[in-house]
Amino acid sequence: MAPRSSYEEWLEAYDASAKRDANFETMSGVPLDPVYGPQDGEFPGQFPYTRGVHASMYRSRLWTMRMFAGFGTALDTNRRFREIISAGGTGLSTAFDMPTLLGLDSDDPMALGEVGRCGVAIDSLADMRDLFADIDLAEITTSMTINSPAAVMLALFVAQSEEAGVPRAKLGGTLQNDILKEYQAQKEFVFPPRQSMRLVRDTISFTAAEMPRWNSISVSGYHIREAGSTAAEELAFTLANGFAYVELARQAGLAVDDVAPRLSFFFNAHIDFFEEIAKYRAARRLWAKWMRYHYGATDELSWKLRFHTQTAGVSLTAQQPEINIARTAIEALAGVLGGTQSLHTNSMDEALALPSEKAARIALRTQQIIAHETNVVHVADPLGGSWFVEALTDEMERQAEEIFAQVMEFGEGSMLEGCIKGIEENWFQGRIADSAYRLERSFNEGRRIVVGVNDFTEGNDDADLEILRITNADELKQVKRLGEVRRARNDDAVHVAIDRLTKDAVDPAVNLMPALIDAARAYVTVGEMMSAMESVFGRHVEVPTL
């Protein structure tokens, strides 16, 4: 019997997949094939997945339209969550305020003026309960964008979900939990790198054993790109971090194929349309090859890179903010044509403030127009085979491989050790800073045009948007709530929980998640849990590059 062709293998997989109820044709009635290309070429759903991780792609299922929300108190954000669900959102993504991201309570002196400003303030189990009130967590997937206190936030989430009658095994969603990129780009770190990686290891092990529907890490290139990296650096640094987490899990005794299928990725969708599409295609190809050939993964799910995309916040302008709608639509289209599994579209007013309800609705409608009006979802990898796109994809892969080689050299063959040493020696930070400087110079010198900023500035004074404002009254409300929680809780239970957490932190062999969940149930606050671990781990202070 002759071996089956690539096309025959793809067709079998495609025929076996469920299809959406849709007319797969153009507006004029021209029938559209699910994929185009030579029969001996690569097809979607086939290793190394350059053209997509599923044979049928969006013919079977659209991407998750996951809107990012969080502001003020937990009750404020809960109302926005329910508005998003009512408007057709299919997943929730939680933005936390700066004190929460840094593991500080709302009444900490360092939190003054920041409570609820750039996200929701979460101090205790009481806030987490309010955040998800009247939301069915067995049905809605939840993403939490938090890193240094990620284990603490997961503990609060598990505690309140089980209190609401949803067992941890039924919870679906993602914890960002990507601490490496914090040191590289976003700078919201608390503990030193190696101690922080212990917490990441503990969440990986815990979710692998207890939460089969949960992704323990969303490896995030988004913030690397927002800090000023090139597309190739975003791609390479993100995948290198992903490989590092795989090695970390192996050190914890977990098999590659038990961990890799539950890693997800988070990429930026910037304004350079074709470069972004090439970046996503190269990312799938690189991940598949490295997981199969370098790390020895045998499960096809380990080879398939699944990713969430968010349009580029750094591309939004305060000048003529309405035209950010056009920028976001173009960036979102690149994410879809690149094969994303989940997408968040930024709101037009985010260069000025947190999104207003109207702006957030327009951002969601942008995704819905792409999904239901453009017909781009009818064909998998519609730009595959373009000489331009294929050449860009190859170039993205080439540049990324050069960076991998450098990181592996730092780690003497270990991507995990290479990533940590690269952070400790400021190599990642230096490369991002250099790239950001070159890009900024191109704007300042007028070699790269940003509409409304360095050209086409007519109308810059016309903006009259109603923006969302978080007031000092909202901060006082949150601080008052925290005081009420402290007065109502059992102090003896709090002391017992903190003592256990501190003791467990001393022994690196002990998984900290059970102690954190018990502390959450005792209404130990985020700041108190972080302080207990800091007493053992210490605090990281970055040495600047001169």
Beta strands, then each sheet from edge to edge (+ up, - down):
strand 1: 64-69
strand 2: 91-95
strand 3: 141-145
strand 4: 173-175
strand 5: 214-215
strand 6: 217-220
strand 7: 263-269
strand 8: 307-311
strand 9: 342-344
sheet 1: 5+ 4+ 3+ 2+ 1+ 9+ 8+ 7+ 6+
end
